[in-house]
Amino acid sequence: MNALDKLNVLGLFLSAVLLAMACVKADRVRSWRASINPSAEELPDSAFVVARVIFLTLAGFGIHTSVQTMGVADRTSWDDGELTNAVHQATDDLDGYRFTVDGSGMPLYFDDYASLVEDKVVEHGGGDAPQTGVTVTPSDTDTADDAHLTVTADGADASFCTHIERSRSKKDDYTPPGITGGKSSLTYRGYRIAVATQKGEC
């Protein structure tokens, strides 16, 4: 539980205390007051009405503020359920993913596996999940054909290991048309990736 969550819990607790104080009967308060200070003047009923209104107003404000803050906190951090769902959907989306590379072996439509997985996890985060905070860390021994990436997110305790295996797919090669409309001598090589994910760090 982070500091913001603790403040929300404290706010709800104080609101509950105020509600309980508003429900205390006037006769009981008079009895307590008389036992502490017998010579004190008796409080009129109007004083209790005003006090109840104040307590109920403060309690309502506290509950409203805590609930609103919880909503904001939920949209700025991930929880385990959101991350789990997003990672599994991203895995299903990327399994069998086709792409082409240029002459140097760089993919044409993404920078690396880490950025590809990160974008997909954020994409499948859902309505309350933030659009930032996902970290995808590649392993030191990763290659273009075999990679293991650890997926984590701010606010979530869970972590996942995504395994990517690349295979050559000649049928996905792409040869753009030449300048004059004929066949180009340039061919972008096609690949596919198999993706699997398990819970825990790689």
Helices and strands as residue ranges (DSSP letters): H 3-22, H 26-36, H 45-76, H 80-94, E 97-101, H 113-123, E 134-138, E 146-153, E 160-168, G 170-172, E 189-199
